[in-house]
Amino acid sequence: MAYTLDKDKALRMRAESAFPAGIYGHMSTKVLPDNYPQFIAQAEGGRLWGVDGYEYIDFLCAYGPNILGYKHPKVEAAVRRQMEQGDCTTGPSPVMVELAEKMIEKGEHADWSLFCKNGSDATTICLMIARAQTGRNTILMAEGTYHGVDPWCSWSKVGITEGARANIITFTYNDVTSLEQAVADAGDDLAGIILTPNMHEVLVPQQIVKQEFAQKARQLCDDKGAALILDDVRCSYRFSLGCTWQTIGVLPDLCAMGKTLGNGYALSAVTGNNKFRSGAAESFTTGSYWFSSVAFAASLATIEAIEEEEAIPRMESAGRQLREGLADLAHGYGFALEQSGPVQMPLFLFKDDPEFAKGISFCNEAVKNGVYLHPVHNMFVCAAHDTDIVEALDRIEGAFKALKREFGDG
Ligand SMILES: Cc1ncc(COP(=O)(O)O)c(C=O)c1O
């Protein structure tokens, strides 16, 4: 039967008029090839169903938030219980304190916690706290890193003043000399250095942080009395329930967390140490929905389930199985892949594919065969995928066959 996305297309047309230019932001499938559904009707575990009824094994996981599996029973039960008691009320529920205490217990760097909704809230608050605590302005960030949509870091310049980025100096990720130069350029105005645990940007292979680079950043911040800020938004909980650099023994002063905290229920957080407590206390941060109890209850249940169900090693082993299976299939069909990043946040690019033609064509076939991959963005493995990989690879083989027909032997 032909693969057709009629209902999806009809909705896309309505969206073109209902929104300024259709579905926007990272969820827009306009940048993806034709076979990708824009609209999702249902999700469970590691799978999605589009509005036209097709099933997809989903390796985007809502671009990160789905860590345990969609509709995880324990998280959904906690959400239902909390909903019956109240969500957005005049004052927080006790679960807010319980969650903050849990995050302090898990984070070796953490003496306190603050909650917000999106990763951008959390990264921007980290900068505010670093500046409030140090009384300085300059923040160093790695060239090309995504830290969110706020004016100081947005990829876009539309509607943003130059002044919004006036106190930002960039350096090259994993390059100690470049970082040292940026610190020298900041002089005595260095408020903080913000880094992601790995360099996981689109279109280029991911770089896993070099331990000596992370240690150098820590040492430079200590020398200068500046904040080491870890933007853990994309990685949160896929490597550690504390912060990702806990696994390499480098503790930040401030950590921005997000995406996975509530297994899809909207929540982000800043955790920090006592050196930055007064700066955090003085900084004004709030939002109408930042105290919603359902997300806190979801997050507590998510942490419990990650521990009880050994979600982190399961994601790792599913990710490894996917990586090895992809490599074997590619080899068998005469293609070479460059696989990069940690296995639970994989990115694969085809070698000798400067314009991504193979990657795009391959993913377009894979999605038609029922596997939702991304040609240029890192993907995400969730714990529920551990029973999906064999089937996913089976479906993916069809995409290699089609690629071979189109491109011959790689
Ligand atoms: C590293 C990093 N920081 C910050 C953000 C912003 O998070 P949000 O989209 O929740 O605002 C993202 C989102 O992808 C991210 O990957």
The ligand as an SDF file (V2000), in Angstrom:
LIG
                    3D

 16 16  0  0  0  0  0  0  0  0999 V2000
   22.1580   22.5050   25.2510 C   0  0  0  0  0  0  0  0  0  0  0  0
   20.8330   23.1860   25.2630 C   0  0  0  0  0  0  0  0  0  0  0  0
   20.6540   24.2540   26.0430 N   0  0  0  0  0  0  0  0  0  0  0  0
   19.4770   24.9040   26.0980 C   0  0  0  0  0  0  0  0  0  0  0  0
   18.4150   24.4990   25.3340 C   0  0  0  0  0  0  0  0  0  0  0  0
   17.1200   25.2360   25.3910 C   0  0  0  0  0  0  0  0  0  0  0  0
   16.1340   24.4270   25.9470 O   0  0  0  0  0  0  0  0  0  0  0  0
   14.5890   24.7080   25.6800 P   0  0  0  0  0  0  0  0  0  0  0  0
   14.3350   24.4040   24.2420 O   0  0  0  0  0  0  0  0  0  0  0  0
   13.8770   23.8010   26.6180 O   0  0  0  0  0  0  0  0  0  0  0  0
   14.3600   26.1520   25.9970 O   0  0  0  0  0  0  0  0  0  0  0  0
   18.5600   23.3720   24.5080 C   0  0  0  0  0  0  0  0  0  0  0  0
   17.4550   22.8930   23.6720 C   0  0  0  0  0  0  0  0  0  0  0  0
   17.6050   22.0990   22.7990 O   0  0  0  0  0  0  0  0  0  0  0  0
   19.8000   22.7040   24.4680 C   0  0  0  0  0  0  0  0  0  0  0  0
   19.9970   21.6290   23.6950 O   0  0  0  0  0  0  0  0  0  0  0  0
  1  2  1  0
  2  3  1  0
  2 15  2  0
  3  4  2  0
  4  5  1  0
  5  6  1  0
  5 12  2  0
  6  7  1  0
  7  8  1  0
  8  9  2  0
  8 10  1  0
  8 11  1  0
 12 13  1  0
 12 15  1  0
 13 14  2  0
 15 16  1  0
M  END
$$$$
